């Protein structure tokens, strides 16, 4: 969760998303949930049957709509389109809920700062870049990659540049999951370092696409740095819109 009381301009920044909803963020969440519930991954749709039939349908579904690095790098137009479709496909309830929680908590702040249409384009393009980066890193892999985590990692990267003082509530297993609040400039680089360390331990296509996370995070941070460098502080940018701020949660 995130607490904006540590962001420049204090409570003024903290009120922005309440005054200005984030339709793109919430629309992406809704779309991902609908796609999942209608897909064979959810197990809800009776069209796909049960047992072995359902497992076969799930396998076909992932191969059709997910990114397969070995196919993507052949230059096939159909394979290229999977860099978009894979962003809306999730493999399990935990996969979906984890990604959507991150998008809900962090996406609204970045959308408010960028604007609705620019944020939508940023999300899609950076998500595709993350999947492409993963494919280049595992060029011979036939394992299917699905999920929005690359795009959401880009949102985290952008948030690090745009809201470095925003306080993120973190849970640490070695501290018995005690919730502690740290600035984004502490938590997010630490998270990125964990992704980097995990990616180095993987020699084949992993179950968790750490490399896609790293690529997405880097793309998001670099885009925000190039686009908003010299634009003034977060508080100044939001106040210029008429007293807005960002989201507390």
N, C-alpha and C positions, 0 to 999 in steps of 0.2 A: 504494500500500500504506500501511498505517497502523501506527504504533508507539505503544503506550500508556505507555511508560516515562516520558513527559513529563506524564502525567495525574496529578492529585492522588491521593495514596495509593499511587503508584508501582506496585510489583509486585503489590500486593493487588488494585488495579483491573485490572491486566493479566491476572489469572487468572479473571475472572468468566465469560466465555463458554465457557471450557474446562469449567467446573463446571456451567454452565447453558446447554445448547445453544439454538440459535435456530431452532426448527422452522418458524416462519412465514417467515422469510427464506429458508431452504433450500427450503421448499415452494413459495414463489413462483418461485424460480429453476427448480426442477424443472418446474413447470407451464408456465412460459414456454418452456422447452426442448422439452417434449412437444408443445405447441401448434405451435411452429415446425416441428418435424420432420414433423408430420402435415399441415401446410399446404402449399399450392402454392409458398410462398416457398422451401422447402428444396430442392425438386426431387427429393426422395426418394420421394414418394408416386406410384406409377405410375398411380393413378386419374386424375391431372390431365394425363397425356400429356407430350408434349415439344414443342419449337418454338413455333409460333404458338398452339397449343392451350394450352400451359402459360402463356404470357404472358397470354392471355385469362383463364385461370383465376385468375392472380395479380391481375389488375386487378379482376375481380369480387369476389375475396376481400377486398381492401382496401376496396372501396366498401361491401361488406356489413357488415364488422366495424369499420372505422375511422371516425373522426370527420370529417365534412364540415361545416365551419362554417356554410355557407349553409343546410344542412338542420337542423343542431342548433338554430339560433336560431328556427326556425319553431315550436318547442314540440312537435314530434312525439314521442310516447312511444318509438317505435322508435329514433329518432335519439338520444334521451336515453340509451338503454341502451348506445349505442356508446361513451360516455365510460368505461364499465367494460370492455367487450370490447376496446377499442383498447389498453388497458394490457397485454394479453397477446399482442398481435400485433406481429411485427417483420418488417422488410422484407428483411433480408439477414443473413448470418452475422456480419458485422462489427457490424451494428446490435445483434444479439442479444448477442454476446460482450462488447461494450463496456458495455452496460447491466447485464448480469449480473455482470460483474467489479466494477462500482461497488456494486451491491447486496450482493454477497458481502462486500466489504471493509468497507463502512460499515453495512450493515443490521443485522448481529448486535449491534453495540454499542448502537444505538438501540433495538432490540427488547428487549435485556436491561434497559435503563433504563425503558422504558415498560411492559413486560409483553407477553405474546403477543397476547391479544385486542385490547387497545388499539392495539398496533402495527399489527395487520392492518387495523383500522378506519381508523387514521391514514393508512396507505399508500393504501387505496382512495379515501378521501374527498379527500385532498389531490391524488391523481392525477387524479381527476375534476375538481377545481377548476382544476388546471393546464390541462387540455384545454379546459375552459369558458372560461378566461381567454384562451387562444389563439384560440378561436372568436370571442370578442367583439372581439379585436384585428384579426381578419381576417374580418369578418362576411360579406363577399361572396365569400369564397374557396370554390371547388369542389374544391380539392385535398384529398386524403385525408390525415389525420394518424393515425399509429399509433406505438406504442412506449411503454415504461415510463419514459422519461426524466423526464417531469414528476413522477411519484411518487418516483422516485429522487432528483430534485433536492430534493424536500421532505424526504427522509431526510437529505440533506446540510445543509439549513437547520436541521433539528432537532439534528443532530450539532454544528453550530457553537455552538449555545446550551448544549447539555448537556455537550459535551466540548471546550471551546475550546482547551485545552492539549494535546490529542492531536496527536502529530506525524505529518504526512502526507508521505510520500515522493513528490516531484514530479520530472518529467522536463521539461527545458527544451530545445527544439530549438536555440536560439541558444547554448546551452552544450554542444552536442554530446551532448544527452540524458544529461548527467551527473545521476545521482540525488542530490537534495538533500532534507533533511528540514526542514520548517518547521511551526510550530504551526498548527492548524486555523484560528485566528483571523486568520492571515496568508493562507493558501492559499485558503480558501473564499470570503472576500470578493473576492479577486483573480479567482477563477473567475467569480463572479457579475458582476463588472464587465466581464469579457470577454463574457459572455452579453448583457449590456445593450448594449455597444458593437456587437456583431454584430447584435442585433435592430434597432438603429437604422438599420442599413444596408440592411435588407430592406423592400421596399415591397409585395411580393406574398407569397403563401404560400411559405415557404422550404423547402428540402430538409431543413434542420435546424431544429427548432422552438425557436429561442432564447427566444421569448416564453413558451412553456410551461415552459421551464427556470426562467426568472425568476419566474414566478407560483408554481410549485411550491416553489422555494427560499424565497420570501417567506412562503408559507403555512406551511411547515414550521418556519421560525424563529419566526414569530409564535405558532403553536400551542404550541411548546415554552416560549416566554417566558411565555405566559399560564398554561399548565398547571403548569409547574414553578418559576415564580418564587417565591422565598421558601421552597423546599422543602429547602434545605441543599445542600452541595456534592455533587459526583458521588461522591467517595469515601465520604462519610457515607451517602448513599442506598444504595450498593451494599453497604457493610459491614453495614448494618442488616438485609440479607437473609441474613447468615450467612457473611461472609467472601468474598463473590463479588467479581468485578472485571470487566474487559472484555477484549476480544480483542486479541491481538498478531498482526501479519501483515506 
